[in-house]
Amino acid sequence: MDFTMILGEYRRIWNNRLLEKEGESDEAILKEAISRELRDENSHPRVRKPVLSKYHSAVKRILATSLPKESKLELIALHTAMAEELAQ
């Protein structure tokens, strides 16, 4: 998987997110961003949604974009893997 390309596609969808950490790989940055998104860390603690709800919203948002199908599938696969990891 080309994490540099997928990170670029992720930035196109979530353009208001800070997605840079000095010294970290694109893979680590992308996985951390998806993990924060699924844990709803960008929301106030009282209004946070469960991981499954955030996963559903993320997949809907990815599918609604004009990204190439391959990029959509890779982003959804990453979201799925991260959601399964967080559910454990």
N, C-alpha and C positions, 0 to 999 in steps of 0.2 A: 504494500500500500504506500502510495506517495503522500506522506504526511504534510509536506510543504504545499502541495497542490490542494489537498483537502482542507488544510488550515486556511488557505486563501478563499476557498469556497465558503467555509464557515464564517469568515469575516464578511463576506458579501451578504449573508443572511442576518447575522447579528453584528451590525456595523457599529454599534455603540459600546461594545465590550472592549475592555483593555485586555489584549491578547499578546503581551510581550513580557518575557522575563529574561533578564540577562543571563546568558550561560546555559539556558535550557534548550533542549531540542524542540523542533516543531511538534513532534509526537507528544512530548510531555506537556507542552503548552495546550495543545488541542484536548488531550485527555483531561487535564485539569479544568479547562473551560467547560467541557461537557459535564464533568462531575459537579461543578459549582451550579451549573444550570439545572441539572436533575435534582440536586438537593435544595434548589430554590434559594440559594444563598444571596441572590441579588434582591430579595424581597425582605421586608420587615418580618421578624420571627413570628409575629401574631397572624400574619396572612400567608404564611408559607403553605404550599400544597404538597401532597405526598409525591414520592418519586414516580409512581405509575401515572399520575395525572400530568406531571411535568413531561414525562416521556411521550405521552399521547399528544400533548400540545406541540412538542418539538417535532415529532414526526409529521403532524399536520402542517406545520410551518415549512418544513423541508419540502414536502410534496407540493406545496403551493408556489414554490419558487420556479424561476426559469432556468435553474441549473441543469446541466446535462444529466441524463438518467443514471449514468455511471457514478457521478458525484453524489447524487441523491442516495443511491444504494449504499455507497461507502459511508456516508454520514449516518444513515439509518442503522447500518451494521454497527458502527461505533457507539451510537446512542444505545442500541440494544445491549451490547456487551457491557457498557458502563452501568446501565440500569440493572442488569442481572448481578453485577458485582456489588452494587449498592444495596440490593435487596437481601443479600446474604448476611 
